[in-house]
Amino acid sequence: MNNTIYLRRANKLMIEQEQGEKQLPKVYLATALKNIETLGYTFSDELMQAVRTLSKEPFEALVAQVVADLRIMVGAHVDYKPMYPGFPSQVMEEDEVELYLNAILHYLTGVYPNHESVERVPLLDKINLKVIGRGNKADFQTLMRQLIEAKGSISETDKADIDTVLEHAEPDEVDALLPAEIPFKENVGFVVASLLKYEKANIDRIGPYFRTATDVLRLAVAWSDGDISLAVASPFRKFKRRERRLLLGLLEQCGSITEDMLRYKDRWIRLGEILHPSEYKLRYPRCEEAFDILRNNKPFTTFNGSVELAFQYQNVWSLIELLKQRPGEFARRLDHLLRSTTDKEYVLLAFGEILEHISTPVLLQVKQHFAQRNEPQDLRVFFPKGNVAKAFAIPNQLPEMDDDTCRAVVQMCEQALVQRFAALPSLGKTYVDPQLHDYLVPFSQRSASKALHTIVRGSRVPMAEGDTIRFFNWWKEGTVNGQATGRVDIDLSAVMYDENWNYVEHISYTNLRSSKYRAAHSGDIVTAPHGASEFIDLHIPSIVDYGGRYVVASLLSFTSHPYCDLPECFVGWMMRKKPGSGEIFEPSTVANKIDITADTQIAIPVIMDLVDRTVIWTDLAVTRHPDYYNNVEGNQKGMVLMGKALTTLRKPDLYDLFMLHAKARGELVDTKEQADTIYAVDEGVTPYDIEQIMAEYLA
């Protein structure tokens, strides 16, 4: 199980070499590598040497598991049966009347058109194989520990991996996996809930992780399988007596619990009805007092109430004194505070006094905000907290601020970060790849989907070689949690826009092919008892020549099923040089595959910039528009808004982050060959090393 996680997350395998001089015959290894190559992968030389020390049975078991894992990773674990097996030429050459009649026949009967089998020429694309390296147990444990001590939220996939590793860990391995501190509080609740579930926790091990009442609330929510982000209220399960004592004991040791509990007053009242704090009032008197204030609405002055009152009366001096007590809140409200006074120099002086107490992620975001504070920008984009990847864009109506103030804030943040990073170990000679400007810093991965390659929303990835993008999706109807889905129809669409986001054309079930450029849809399938798939081919040069630039790929649930209620649903794309060769689905050409599991009916996984030849990672879930059928025509306005928002997104990028580290604790060099430490897209610390970046570089 650990190797499955290790392969998916780090492209590595752990091999326990067998003793003795006997080596596995080369023919076994060659046969295995040939099978793996069809999925786009191969073994490194070090890994090949290690697996050759295995005897036949463990080798075959290892290869079988690796092949099974890789097939799931690239989407090759299912059968693809498009409506037109000769796609794309069959759709491009078919008579319009025949396409229409075939669609009507399928809609009425669910039967595919009767086509003779098509003989396809072998795959002619040259594939650059991805190399699976050899890892070890210590490296794997470091990977998981970095994930636990991330300085931002982690995804559901991350949590599932941590849970699996903790479940199977031996007692001494648990200590190796757990860091001394878990900085991000959501991770505290989830990790401790997992330890408690598998009876691997004790108060000495978990007690130091809990500092606020909200930490304890998150644990109760996680223990009840609820939304640990607290974005939405979740029901609590009935806790056993010893579990109630544990929660109350952790709460009793926290500071200022009453004010913290008032932030989630209703939830604490519901939790109190289960914990029965009055039964333990002698043992946990602070808990009993806090619950009494909440239940009986007794007066209690809160920090946030005082801040809002001071803002209301524009009492800047009171605001400064209040916010200095909570540096993170000071940083988040700095723009508002500077706009509320003419005495900006005093606000900046106070901000400088508390800089060292502000977290690195917040400082980076404040620095970025003020660096681009007065640059023209139509939209401001927000990603609300929660487990669904939604984005909101609003008109940018912030009044301008004088450049001197903005520069002062940027310089203060940069100096504080450099000073902080200088205390970390030396990097030696350091190379930072300029391409890292296109990759954003991973502050929050809470709503990130499980994918073959996961990066941060808004990042831009260069397209692989090839002139044709082939989108694909696969879904299945069936039974989920004892409930039959009924008929499920998921539609794959691609909408083209010009450089100004004016609509050009769309390819979907309503428009199977373009007469303006080379683009085609494999046919609309409306039911999937055994699984179904759709494909879209887009020829980049012909679309660009026609004036197209952006392509918004979307997945639409026509039958209004939320994706989380389906047995399986995923989407992905391939880059093809010879789209007419090979099978329609060729695993070795898959650029990325994304599992779609959100509680929504529209997904926008990526936006393609065909002029720059980049893939903009969006991974968004959009709520169904209530006034239209759930198809591409009915969601034009939302797609344009999301497209504009994501293509103009301004967030801290990895180049700036790594340059700050290099300035603080390294010596910059011009080439990789000169460097001791490399930060690049494909070497050293890369944008895909999200666990390491969140744990070590946001410290």
C-alpha positions in Angstrom: 0.0 0.0 0.0 2.8 2.4 0.8 4.4 1.8 -2.5 1.2 2.7 -4.3 1.2 6.0 -2.5 4.9 6.5 -3.0 4.6 5.8 -6.8 1.7 8.3 -7.2 3.2 11.0 -5.1 6.9 10.8 -5.9 7.3 8.4 -8.8 9.5 6.2 -6.7 9.4 2.6 -5.3 10.8 1.0 -2.2 12.6 -2.3 -2.8 13.8 -4.6 -0.1 16.7 -6.3 -1.8 17.2 -10.0 -1.2 20.5 -11.4 -0.1 22.6 -13.7 -2.3 24.3 -13.7 -5.7 21.3 -15.0 -7.7 19.9 -12.5 -10.0 16.5 -12.5 -11.8 16.8 -13.4 -15.5 17.0 -10.3 -17.8 14.0 -11.6 -19.8 11.7 -11.2 -16.8 12.8 -7.5 -16.4 12.6 -6.8 -20.1 9.1 -8.2 -20.3 8.0 -6.1 -17.3 9.5 -3.0 -18.7 7.8 -3.5 -22.1 4.4 -3.7 -20.3 5.2 -0.6 -18.3 6.3 1.4 -21.3 2.9 1.1 -22.9 1.7 3.2 -19.9 4.4 5.8 -20.5 6.8 4.8 -17.8 10.1 2.9 -17.3 12.5 2.1 -14.4 15.7 4.0 -13.6 19.0 2.1 -13.8 19.2 2.0 -9.9 15.7 0.6 -9.7 16.4 -2.1 -12.4 19.5 -3.2 -10.4 17.4 -3.5 -7.2 14.5 -5.4 -8.7 16.9 -7.9 -10.2 17.9 -9.1 -6.7 14.3 -10.2 -6.2 13.2 -13.8 -6.7 10.5 -14.6 -9.2 7.4 -14.5 -6.9 8.1 -11.1 -5.2 9.2 -9.6 -8.5 5.9 -10.7 -10.3 3.9 -9.3 -7.3 5.7 -6.0 -7.5 5.3 -5.6 -11.2 1.6 -6.6 -11.1 1.0 -3.9 -8.4 3.0 -1.3 -10.3 1.1 -1.9 -13.5 -2.3 -1.8 -11.7 -1.3 1.5 -10.0 0.0 3.1 -13.2 -3.2 2.0 -15.1 -5.3 3.8 -12.6 -3.0 6.9 -12.6 -3.3 7.4 -16.3 -6.9 6.2 -16.7 -6.0 2.9 -18.5 -7.9 0.7 -16.0 -11.2 1.0 -17.8 -12.5 0.2 -21.3 -13.0 3.0 -23.8 -15.8 2.6 -26.3 -16.6 5.9 -28.1 -19.7 6.2 -30.3 -17.5 6.4 -33.4 -14.6 3.9 -33.2 -12.9 5.6 -36.2 -12.6 8.9 -34.4 -11.5 11.5 -35.4 -11.7 10.9 -39.2 -15.0 9.0 -39.0 -16.7 12.1 -37.4 -15.0 14.6 -39.8 -16.0 12.6 -42.9 -19.5 11.4 -41.9 -22.5 13.0 -43.5 -24.4 15.6 -41.3 -27.7 13.8 -41.8 -26.1 10.5 -40.7 -24.6 12.1 -37.6 -28.0 13.5 -36.7 -29.8 10.2 -37.2 -27.2 8.3 -35.3 -27.6 10.6 -32.3 -31.4 10.3 -32.4 -31.2 6.5 -32.5 -28.9 6.5 -29.5 -31.1 9.0 -27.5 -34.2 6.8 -28.1 -32.7 3.4 -27.6 -29.3 3.8 -25.8 -27.8 1.7 -28.6 -24.6 2.8 -30.4 -24.7 3.2 -34.2 -23.7 0.0 -36.0 -20.2 0.6 -37.2 -17.8 -2.0 -38.6 -14.6 -2.5 -36.7 -11.9 0.0 -37.7 -8.3 -1.1 -38.2 -6.0 1.6 -36.8 -2.4 2.0 -37.7 0.1 1.6 -34.9 1.0 4.6 -32.7 3.4 6.8 -34.6 4.0 9.4 -31.8 7.4 9.2 -30.1 6.9 9.0 -26.4 9.2 10.4 -23.7 9.0 7.9 -21.0 8.7 9.0 -17.4 11.3 7.4 -15.2 10.4 5.6 -11.9 13.2 6.0 -9.4 14.3 3.9 -6.4 13.3 5.3 -3.0 13.6 4.1 0.5 11.6 4.0 3.7 13.2 7.0 5.3 12.5 9.1 2.2 8.9 8.0 2.2 8.5 8.8 5.8 10.0 12.3 5.2 7.5 12.8 2.4 4.5 12.0 4.6 5.9 14.0 7.5 6.3 17.0 5.3 2.7 16.6 4.2 1.6 16.5 7.9 3.6 19.6 8.8 2.5 21.6 5.7 1.9 25.3 6.3 -1.4 25.3 4.5 -4.4 23.1 3.9 -4.1 19.7 2.2 -6.4 17.9 -0.2 -8.8 15.0 0.5 -6.3 12.8 -1.4 -3.5 13.9 0.9 -5.6 13.1 4.0 -6.5 9.7 2.6 -2.8 8.9 2.1 -1.9 10.1 5.6 -4.7 8.0 7.1 -3.6 4.9 5.2 0.0 5.3 6.3 -0.9 5.9 9.9 -3.2 2.9 9.9 -0.5 0.5 8.8 2.4 2.2 10.7 4.2 0.4 13.5 4.5 2.2 16.9 8.1 3.3 16.2 7.1 4.4 12.7 4.3 6.7 14.1 7.0 8.7 16.0 9.0 9.0 12.8 6.0 10.3 10.9 4.8 12.9 13.4 6.6 16.3 13.5 7.1 18.1 16.8 4.7 20.8 15.6 1.8 20.7 13.1 1.5 24.4 12.1 -1.7 24.3 10.1 -4.6 23.7 12.5 -6.9 21.7 10.1 -4.1 19.1 9.9 -4.0 18.8 13.6 -7.6 17.8 13.8 -7.4 15.3 11.0 -4.1 13.7 12.0 -5.1 13.3 15.7 -8.5 11.9 14.6 -6.7 9.3 12.5 -4.4 8.4 15.4 -7.4 8.0 17.8 -9.3 5.9 15.2 -6.4 3.4 15.1 -5.7 3.7 18.8 -2.2 5.1 18.3 -2.6 8.3 20.3 -2.0 9.2 23.9 -2.3 12.5 25.6 1.5 13.1 25.8 1.7 12.6 22.0 -1.2 14.7 21.0 -1.6 17.3 23.8 1.0 19.8 22.6 -0.7 20.1 19.2 -3.8 21.8 20.8 -3.6 25.5 21.7 -7.0 26.9 20.9 -10.7 25.9 21.4 -11.1 25.8 17.6 -8.3 23.2 17.4 -10.5 21.0 19.7 -13.6 21.7 17.6 -11.8 20.6 14.5 -10.8 17.4 16.2 -14.5 16.7 17.2 -15.5 17.4 13.6 -12.8 15.2 12.1 -13.7 12.5 14.5 -17.2 12.8 13.2 -16.1 12.7 9.5 -17.2 16.3 9.0 -15.9 19.3 7.2 -12.7 20.0 9.1 -12.3 23.4 7.4 -15.4 24.5 9.3 -16.7 26.2 6.1 -20.0 24.4 6.7 -21.6 22.9 9.8 -21.3 19.2 10.3 -23.2 16.9 12.6 -21.3 15.4 15.5 -21.4 11.7 16.4 -22.1 10.4 19.9 -18.8 10.3 21.8 -18.1 7.6 24.3 -17.4 8.8 27.9 -13.6 8.5 27.6 -13.7 10.4 24.3 -15.8 13.2 26.0 -13.2 13.4 28.7 -10.4 13.6 26.2 -12.0 16.5 24.3 -12.8 18.4 27.5 -9.3 17.8 28.8 -7.8 19.2 25.6 -10.2 22.1 25.7 -9.4 22.9 29.4 -5.7 23.3 28.6 -6.2 25.9 25.9 -6.0 29.6 26.5 -8.9 32.2 26.1 -11.4 29.4 25.3 -14.6 31.5 25.7 -13.8 34.1 23.0 -12.6 31.4 20.6 -15.7 29.3 21.2 -18.0 32.3 20.5 -16.6 32.3 16.9 -18.6 29.0 16.3 -21.1 29.5 19.0 -24.0 27.3 17.6 -21.6 24.5 16.8 -20.1 24.5 20.3 -23.6 24.5 21.9 -24.5 21.4 19.8 -21.2 19.8 20.8 -21.8 20.7 24.4 -25.1 18.8 24.3 -23.0 15.7 23.5 -20.0 16.3 25.8 -22.1 17.2 28.9 -19.5 19.5 30.5 -21.6 20.1 33.6 -20.9 16.4 34.6 -17.2 17.3 34.8 -17.4 20.8 36.2 -15.1 20.1 39.1 -12.5 18.5 36.8 -12.8 21.0 33.9 -14.2 24.2 35.5 -13.0 26.5 32.6 -15.0 24.4 30.1 -18.1 24.5 32.2 -17.9 28.3 32.6 -17.4 28.8 28.8 -20.3 26.6 27.9 -22.5 28.4 30.5 -21.7 31.8 28.8 -22.5 30.4 25.4 -25.7 28.6 26.4 -27.1 31.5 28.4 -26.0 34.4 26.2 -24.1 36.0 29.0 -22.2 39.2 28.0 -18.7 38.8 26.8 -16.5 41.3 25.0 -14.7 39.8 22.0 -11.6 40.9 20.1 -13.4 41.0 16.7 -16.2 43.0 18.2 -13.8 45.6 19.5 -12.0 45.8 16.1 -15.2 46.2 14.1 -16.3 49.0 16.5 -13.0 50.8 16.1 -13.3 50.6 12.3 -16.8 51.9 12.5 -15.7 55.0 14.4 -12.4 55.2 12.5 -10.4 55.1 15.7 -7.1 54.3 14.2 -5.1 54.4 17.4 -7.3 51.9 19.1 -7.2 49.7 15.9 -3.4 49.8 16.0 -3.2 48.7 19.6 -5.8 46.0 19.2 -4.4 44.5 16.0 -0.9 44.4 17.4 -2.2 41.8 19.8 -2.9 39.6 16.8 -0.2 40.1 14.1 -1.8 37.9 11.5 -5.1 39.8 11.7 -3.1 43.1 11.5 -1.5 41.9 8.2 -4.8 40.8 6.7 -6.4 44.2 7.6 -3.4 46.3 6.7 -4.8 47.6 3.4 -8.1 48.6 5.1 -6.2 50.2 8.0 -4.0 52.3 5.6 -7.1 53.5 3.8 -8.7 54.6 7.1 -6.1 57.1 8.1 -3.8 59.9 6.9 -1.2 58.9 9.5 0.1 56.0 7.4 3.6 56.3 8.8 2.3 55.3 12.3 0.5 52.3 10.9 3.7 51.2 9.1 5.7 51.6 12.3 3.3 49.4 14.2 3.3 46.9 11.4 7.1 46.7 11.5 7.0 46.0 15.2 5.0 42.8 14.7 6.4 41.5 11.4 8.4 38.7 13.0 5.2 37.2 14.4 3.4 37.0 11.1 3.4 33.7 9.3 5.4 33.3 6.1 2.4 32.5 3.9 0.6 35.7 5.1 3.8 37.8 4.6 4.2 36.5 1.0 0.6 37.4 0.2 0.8 40.8 1.7 4.0 41.5 -0.2 2.4 40.4 -3.5 -0.7 42.4 -2.9 1.1 45.7 -2.3 3.6 45.0 -5.1 0.7 45.0 -7.6 -1.6 47.2 -5.6 -2.0 50.0 -8.2 -1.6 48.0 -11.4 -4.7 48.0 -13.6 -6.8 44.9 -12.9 -10.5 44.4 -13.8 -11.2 41.6 -11.4 -10.3 40.5 -7.9 -10.4 36.7 -7.5 -11.2 34.8 -4.3 -11.2 31.1 -3.6 -13.5 30.7 -0.6 -12.6 28.2 2.1 -14.2 24.8 1.7 -13.8 21.4 0.2 -15.2 22.4 -3.2 -13.0 24.2 -5.6 -15.0 27.4 -6.3 -13.8 30.8 -7.3 -15.5 34.2 -7.1 -14.5 37.2 -9.2 -15.7 40.7 -8.4 -14.9 44.0 -10.1 -11.7 45.6 -8.7 -12.9 48.8 -7.0 -10.0 49.3 -4.6 -9.0 53.0 -4.5 -5.5 53.7 -5.5 -2.9 54.0 -2.7 0.3 56.1 -2.9 3.3 54.3 -4.4 5.6 55.2 -1.5 3.4 53.4 1.0 3.1 50.3 -1.2 6.8 50.2 -1.7 7.4 50.5 2.0 5.1 47.5 2.8 6.8 45.4 0.1 10.3 46.2 1.4 9.3 45.5 5.0 7.8 42.1 4.1 10.9 41.2 2.0 13.3 42.2 4.7 11.4 40.2 7.3 11.3 37.1 5.0 15.0 37.3 4.1 15.9 37.6 7.8 13.7 34.6 8.6 15.0 32.4 5.9 18.6 33.3 6.8 18.2 31.2 9.9 17.6 28.0 7.8 20.5 25.8 6.6 22.7 27.1 3.8 21.8 26.3 0.2 25.3 26.8 -1.2 25.4 27.8 -4.8 21.8 28.1 -6.0 20.1 28.1 -9.4 16.5 29.3 -9.8 14.8 28.5 -13.1 13.0 31.6 -14.5 10.2 29.3 -15.7 9.1 29.1 -12.1 7.4 32.4 -12.6 4.6 30.4 -14.1 4.0 28.2 -11.0 2.2 29.6 -8.0 3.1 29.0 -4.3 0.9 26.3 -2.7 -0.8 28.0 0.2 -4.0 26.0 0.1 -4.6 22.5 -1.5 -7.8 21.8 0.5 -10.0 21.5 -2.6 -7.4 20.1 -5.0 -8.6 17.1 -7.0 -6.7 13.8 -7.2 -4.6 14.0 -10.4 -1.7 12.3 -12.2 0.2 15.5 -11.7 -1.1 18.0 -9.2 0.0 21.6 -9.2 -1.4 24.8 -7.8 -4.5 26.4 -9.2 -3.6 29.2 -11.6 -0.2 27.8 -12.5 0.8 27.5 -16.2 2.3 24.3 -17.6 4.0 24.1 -21.0 2.2 21.8 -23.5 4.1 18.8 -24.6 5.0 18.3 -28.3 2.2 17.8 -30.7 -0.4 19.8 -32.7 -3.5 18.1 -31.5 -5.0 18.2 -28.0 -7.2 15.2 -27.3 -9.5 15.6 -24.3 -11.2 12.5 -22.8 -13.6 11.7 -20.1 -15.0 8.5 -18.6 -17.8 7.9 -16.2 -20.0 5.1 -14.9 -23.5 4.9 -13.4 -24.4 2.3 -10.7 -24.8 2.2 -7.0 -23.2 4.6 -4.5 -23.7 4.2 -0.7 -26.6 1.9 -1.4 -28.4 4.4 -3.7 -28.8 3.6 -7.4 -27.7 6.6 -9.6 -30.1 5.8 -12.4 -29.2 7.0 -15.9 -26.1 9.3 -15.9 -25.2 11.6 -18.8 -21.9 13.5 -18.5 -21.0 15.7 -21.4 -17.5 16.8 -22.4 -17.2 20.2 -24.0 -14.5 22.6 -25.3 -15.3 26.3 -25.8 -13.0 28.5 -27.9 -12.4 32.2 -27.3 -10.2 34.8 -28.9 -7.6 36.9 -27.1 -10.2 39.2 -25.7 -12.5 36.4 -24.5 -15.0 36.8 -27.2 -16.7 33.6 -28.1 -15.5 31.8 -31.2 -17.1 28.4 -31.3 -17.7 25.3 -29.1 -17.3 21.6 -29.7 -19.8 19.5 -27.7 -22.7 17.1 -28.2 -24.6 20.0 -29.9 -21.8 20.6 -32.4 -19.8 17.5 -33.2 -17.3 19.1 -35.6 -16.2 22.5 -36.8 -16.4 23.7 -40.4 -13.9 26.5 -39.6 -10.9 24.5 -38.3 -10.0 21.0 -37.4 -12.0 20.0 -34.3 -14.3 17.1 -33.6 -16.3 15.3 -30.8 -16.5 11.5 -30.7 -20.3 11.4 -30.2 -22.7 12.1 -27.4 -23.3 9.1 -25.1 -26.3 9.4 -22.7 -26.1 6.4 -20.5 -23.2 4.4 -18.9 -24.2 1.2 -17.1 -20.8 -0.3 -18.0 -19.0 3.0 -18.3 -18.9 5.5 -21.2 -16.4 7.8 -22.7 -16.2 10.9 -25.0 -13.3 12.5 -26.8 -12.6 15.9 -28.3 -9.8 16.6 -30.8 -8.6 20.1 -31.2 -5.9 21.0 -33.9 -4.0 23.9 -32.4 -2.6 25.6 -35.6 -5.9 25.7 -37.4 -7.7 27.2 -34.3 -5.0 29.9 -33.9 -5.1 30.7 -37.6 -8.9 31.3 -37.2 -8.4 33.7 -34.3 -8.9 31.4 -31.4 -6.6 31.6 -28.3 -8.2 30.2 -25.2 -10.0 26.8 -24.8 -12.1 26.2 -21.7 -12.4 22.4 -21.1 -15.5 21.6 -19.1 -17.4 18.6 -17.9 -21.2 19.0 -17.6 -23.6 16.7 -15.7 -26.6 16.8 -18.1 -28.7 14.6 -15.8 -27.8 16.9 -12.8 -26.0 14.2 -10.8 -23.3 15.7 -8.5 -20.0 14.1 -9.4 -19.5 13.0 -5.8 -22.5 10.7 -6.2 -21.0 8.7 -9.1 -19.1 5.4 -8.8 -16.3 7.0 -10.9 -15.7 10.0 -13.1 -12.5 11.4 -14.5 -11.2 13.7 -17.3 -7.9 14.2 -18.9 -6.0 15.1 -22.1 -3.3 13.8 -24.4 -1.0 15.6 -26.7 -0.9 13.9 -30.1 1.4 14.4 -33.0 -0.3 11.7 -35.2 -3.9 11.7 -33.9 -5.0 9.1 -36.5 -2.5 6.5 -35.3 -2.7 4.2 -32.4 -5.8 3.6 -30.3 -8.1 6.5 -29.5 -7.0 6.2 -25.9 -3.2 5.7 -25.7 -2.1 5.6 -22.1 1.5 6.5 -22.9 0.4 9.9 -24.4 -1.7 11.0 -21.4 -0.5 14.4 -20.2 -2.7 14.5 -17.2 -5.8 12.8 -15.7 -8.0 14.3 -13.0 -10.6 12.6 -10.8 -13.8 14.6 -10.7 -15.5 14.1 -7.3 -16.9 17.5 -6.3 -20.4 18.1 -5.0 -21.3 20.1 -8.1 -22.5 19.5 -11.7 -19.9 21.5 -13.7 -16.2 21.0 -13.6 -13.6 23.2 -15.4 -10.3 21.2 -15.1 -8.0 23.3 -17.3 -7.9 26.3 -19.7 -5.6 26.0 -22.7 -3.7 29.1 -24.0 -3.1 27.9 -27.6 -0.9 31.0 -28.5 1.4 30.6 -25.6 1.0 26.8 -25.7 0.4 26.5 -22.0 -2.1 24.7 -19.8 -3.6 26.8 -17.1 -4.5 24.6 -14.2 -7.9 25.6 -12.9 -9.4 22.5 -11.2 -12.7 24.4 -10.6 -16.1 23.2 -9.6 -19.1 25.4 -10.6 -22.6 25.2 -9.4 -25.3 24.5 -12.0 -27.0 27.6 -13.4 -30.7 27.3 -12.4 -32.1 29.0 -15.4 -30.6 26.9 -18.2 -30.2 23.3 -19.2 -26.8 22.1 -18.0 -24.9 22.4 -21.3 -22.2 24.6 -22.6 -24.6 27.2 -24.1 -26.3 27.7 -20.7 -23.0 28.4 -18.9 -21.3 30.9 -21.2 -21.3 33.8 -18.9 -19.8 31.9 -16.0 -17.1 30.3 -18.1 -16.0 33.7 -19.5 -15.8 35.1 -16.0 -13.8 32.2 -14.7 -11.6 32.3 -17.8 -10.7 35.9 -17.4 -10.2 35.5 -13.7 -7.8 32.5 -13.9 -5.8 33.9 -16.8 -5.2 37.2 -15.0 -4.7 35.7 -11.6 -2.0 37.4 -9.5 -0.5 35.4 -6.7 3.0 34.8 -5.3 5.0 32.5 -7.5 7.7 30.0 -6.8 10.4 32.0 -8.6 10.0 34.8 -6.1 9.8 32.5 -3.1 12.9 30.6 -4.1 14.8 33.8 -4.9 14.1 35.0 -1.4 15.6 31.8 0.0 18.6 32.1 -2.3 19.1 35.7 -1.3 18.9 34.8 2.4 21.0 31.6 2.5 22.6 30.9 -0.9 24.8 32.2 -3.7 23.0 32.7 -7.0 24.6 31.0 -10.1 23.6 31.2 -13.7 23.5 27.5 -14.6 22.4 24.2 -13.1 25.8 22.8 -13.6 27.3 25.3 -11.2 24.7 24.8 -8.5 24.6 22.8 -5.3 20.8 23.5 -5.0 18.5 23.5 -8.0 15.0 24.9 -8.2 13.6 24.1 -11.6 10.5 22.8 -13.5 12.1 19.4 -14.1 15.0 19.0 -11.7 15.9 19.5 -8.0 13.0 21.0 -6.1 10.1 21.2 -8.6 6.6 22.7 -8.6 5.3 19.1 -8.1 7.1 18.8 -4.7 4.2 20.4 -3.0 4.7 18.6 0.3 8.3 19.7 0.6 7.5 23.3 -0.4 4.7 23.7 2.1 6.7 22.2 4.9 10.2 23.6 4.4 10.0 26.8 2.3 7.0 28.4 4.0 8.6 28.2 7.4 
